[in-house]
Amino acid sequence: MCWFKKKTEIIPLVSIPEWATSHPAWGRLEDQLSWYDNRSNYCQCWYKRLKFIQISLAVLIPVLSQLGPEYANWFNEAKRVVATHKPEEK
C-alpha cells in the first residue's frame, strides 16, 4: 500500500526471562507496541503521499497559470477535491 513499505523486526537487547514472557502484561505490552508500530507506519505513509501531492500541485502552479481561464476553473475544482479527501480509517 505504501511506496516504501519496509518492515523491521524488533531485536531485544537483553534476554527476557521465561516468567516475564508468560505474564499477561507482557502480551499486552507486545500488543501495544505492535499497534503503535503499525499505526505509525500507516500515518507516515499517508504523510508522504500527501506531501508528494502537495509538491506536485505546487510545481503545476506556474504551468497552469499560463493556461486560459477555462482551465483555471477545472484546476480549482481538482484542487478542492484533493484538499477535502479524507482517507479511510483502518
C-alpha positions as CSV (number, residue, x, y, z in Angstrom):
1,M,0.0,0.0,0.0
2,C,2.9,2.3,0.7
3,W,5.6,3.2,-1.7
4,F,8.4,2.4,0.6
5,K,7.0,-0.5,2.7
6,K,9.8,-1.6,4.8
7,K,9.2,-4.0,7.8
8,T,11.7,-4.0,10.6
9,E,11.8,-6.6,13.3
10,I,12.5,-5.7,16.9
11,I,15.5,-7.4,18.3
12,P,15.7,-7.5,22.1
13,L,18.9,-6.1,23.5
14,V,18.7,-8.3,26.7
15,S,17.4,-11.8,27.2
16,I,13.9,-11.8,28.8
17,P,13.2,-14.4,31.5
18,E,10.5,-17.0,30.8
19,W,8.3,-15.9,33.7
20,A,8.1,-12.4,32.2
21,T,7.1,-13.5,28.7
22,S,4.4,-15.8,30.1
23,H,2.8,-12.9,32.1
24,P,-0.4,-11.4,30.7
25,A,1.1,-7.9,31.0
26,W,3.9,-8.9,28.6
27,G,1.3,-9.9,26.0
28,R,-0.5,-6.6,26.4
29,L,2.8,-4.8,26.0
30,E,3.7,-6.7,22.8
31,D,0.2,-5.9,21.5
32,Q,0.5,-2.2,22.3
33,L,3.9,-2.0,20.6
34,S,2.7,-3.8,17.6
35,W,-0.4,-1.5,17.3
36,Y,1.8,1.6,17.7
37,D,4.3,0.4,15.1
38,N,1.5,-0.4,12.5
39,R,-0.3,2.9,13.2
40,S,2.9,4.8,12.9
41,N,3.7,3.2,9.5
42,Y,0.2,3.9,8.3
43,C,0.3,7.6,9.3
44,Q,3.9,8.0,7.9
45,C,2.7,6.5,4.6
46,W,-0.2,9.0,4.3
47,Y,2.0,11.9,5.3
48,K,4.5,11.1,2.5
49,R,1.6,10.6,0.0
50,L,0.1,13.9,0.8
51,K,3.5,15.7,0.7
52,F,4.1,14.3,-2.7
53,I,0.7,15.5,-3.9
54,Q,1.3,18.9,-2.3
55,I,4.7,19.3,-4.0
56,S,3.3,18.1,-7.3
57,L,0.5,20.6,-7.2
58,A,2.9,23.4,-6.3
59,V,5.0,22.5,-9.3
60,L,2.0,22.7,-11.5
61,I,1.0,26.3,-10.5
62,P,3.4,28.1,-12.8
63,V,2.5,25.9,-15.7
64,L,-1.3,26.2,-15.2
65,S,-1.1,29.9,-14.6
66,Q,-0.2,30.2,-18.3
67,L,-3.4,28.4,-19.4
68,G,-6.6,30.2,-20.3
69,P,-9.4,31.0,-17.8
70,E,-11.5,28.0,-18.8
71,Y,-8.7,25.7,-17.4
72,A,-8.4,27.7,-14.2
73,N,-11.9,26.6,-13.1
74,W,-11.0,23.0,-13.7
75,F,-7.8,23.3,-11.7
76,N,-9.5,24.9,-8.8
77,E,-12.1,22.1,-8.7
78,A,-9.5,19.4,-8.8
79,K,-7.5,21.1,-6.0
80,R,-10.6,21.3,-3.9
81,V,-11.3,17.6,-4.3
82,V,-7.8,16.7,-3.3
83,A,-7.8,19.0,-0.3
84,T,-11.0,17.6,1.1
85,H,-10.2,13.9,0.6
86,K,-10.2,12.0,3.8
87,P,-8.6,8.6,3.9
88,E,-10.5,5.6,5.4
89,E,-9.6,4.6,8.9
90,K,-8.2,1.1,9.5
